[in-house]
């Protein structure tokens, strides 16, 4: 749930999320990640980042943005460290074909001052899902 501003309640939520791996990293200075969400859906349940997910048919990894980011995006899904999908869509769904460790990296391509110009920069890096 969202943070409330109450130190005791919020510190418990943050510590619990860190312990369970229920978080992602983002470079908020590059773009606002508000509304970014990643889930594994299937078998009547939803799983969040860091979860151990029992393997079953019809599991889908779903990446969603609430609004269009300021810059073009490249949503990359990795299985066991190997890229298995790249998408520039605000809503991406990937059917998980087998067990493994899955994570998401989102890159953006802002226009930077010379000499860099335009180049892809990692923006959001998620913790993995463990599909057993």
PETA-V207145 format. One record per pair of residues at least 24 apart in sequence whose C-alpha atoms are under 8 Angstrom apart, sorted by the first residue. I is the first residue (numbers start at 1). J is the second residue. D is the distance in whole Angstrom. If there is no record, write none. Layout:
i=I j=J d=D
i=I j=J d=D
//
This chain:
i=20 j=50 d=6
i=20 j=51 d=7
i=21 j=49 d=6
i=21 j=50 d=4
i=21 j=51 d=7
i=21 j=127 d=6
i=22 j=48 d=6
i=22 j=49 d=5
i=22 j=50 d=5
i=22 j=51 d=8
i=22 j=127 d=7
i=23 j=49 d=6
i=23 j=50 d=8
i=23 j=126 d=7
i=23 j=127 d=6
i=24 j=49 d=8
i=24 j=124 d=7
i=24 j=125 d=6
i=24 j=126 d=4
i=24 j=127 d=6
i=25 j=124 d=6
i=25 j=125 d=5
i=25 j=126 d=6
i=26 j=123 d=5
i=26 j=124 d=4
i=26 j=125 d=6
i=27 j=123 d=5
i=27 j=124 d=7
i=28 j=123 d=8
i=30 j=123 d=7
i=31 j=69 d=7
i=31 j=70 d=7
i=31 j=71 d=8
i=31 j=123 d=8
i=32 j=69 d=7
i=33 j=69 d=8
i=33 j=124 d=8
i=34 j=65 d=8
i=34 j=66 d=7
i=35 j=64 d=8
i=35 j=65 d=5
i=35 j=66 d=5
i=35 j=67 d=7
i=36 j=63 d=8
i=36 j=64 d=6
i=36 j=65 d=5
i=36 j=66 d=6
i=37 j=62 d=8
i=37 j=63 d=6
i=37 j=64 d=5
i=37 j=65 d=7
i=38 j=62 d=6
i=38 j=63 d=5
i=38 j=64 d=6
i=39 j=63 d=7
i=48 j=129 d=8
i=49 j=126 d=7
i=49 j=127 d=6
i=49 j=128 d=6
i=49 j=129 d=6
i=50 j=127 d=6
i=50 j=128 d=5
i=50 j=129 d=5
i=50 j=130 d=7
i=51 j=128 d=8
i=51 j=129 d=5
i=51 j=130 d=6
i=52 j=129 d=6
i=52 j=130 d=5
i=52 j=131 d=6
i=52 j=132 d=7
i=53 j=129 d=7
i=53 j=130 d=6
i=53 j=131 d=5
i=53 j=132 d=6
i=54 j=131 d=6
i=54 j=132 d=5
i=55 j=98 d=8
i=55 j=99 d=6
i=55 j=131 d=6
i=55 j=132 d=5
i=58 j=95 d=7
i=58 j=96 d=7
i=59 j=95 d=6
i=59 j=96 d=6
i=60 j=93 d=6
i=60 j=94 d=5
i=60 j=95 d=4
i=60 j=96 d=6
i=61 j=93 d=6
i=61 j=94 d=5
i=61 j=95 d=6
i=61 j=96 d=7
i=62 j=91 d=7
i=62 j=92 d=6
i=62 j=93 d=4
i=62 j=94 d=7
i=63 j=90 d=8
i=63 j=91 d=6
i=63 j=92 d=5
i=63 j=93 d=6
i=64 j=90 d=6
i=64 j=91 d=5
i=64 j=92 d=7
i=65 j=90 d=5
i=65 j=91 d=7
i=66 j=90 d=8
i=71 j=108 d=6
i=71 j=109 d=6
i=71 j=110 d=6
i=72 j=108 d=6
i=72 j=109 d=6
i=72 j=110 d=8
i=73 j=106 d=7
i=73 j=107 d=6
i=73 j=108 d=5
i=73 j=109 d=7
i=74 j=106 d=6
i=74 j=107 d=5
i=74 j=108 d=6
i=75 j=104 d=7
i=75 j=105 d=6
i=75 j=106 d=5
i=75 j=107 d=7
i=76 j=104 d=6
i=76 j=105 d=5
i=76 j=106 d=6
i=76 j=107 d=8
i=77 j=102 d=7
i=77 j=103 d=6
i=77 j=104 d=5
i=77 j=105 d=7
i=78 j=102 d=5
i=78 j=103 d=5
i=78 j=104 d=6
i=78 j=105 d=8
i=79 j=103 d=7
i=99 j=130 d=8
i=99 j=131 d=5
i=99 j=132 d=6
i=100 j=130 d=6
i=100 j=131 d=5
i=100 j=132 d=7
i=101 j=128 d=6
i=101 j=129 d=6
i=101 j=130 d=5
i=101 j=131 d=6
i=102 j=128 d=5
i=102 j=129 d=5
i=102 j=130 d=7
i=102 j=131 d=8
i=103 j=127 d=6
i=103 j=128 d=4
i=103 j=129 d=6
i=104 j=128 d=8
//
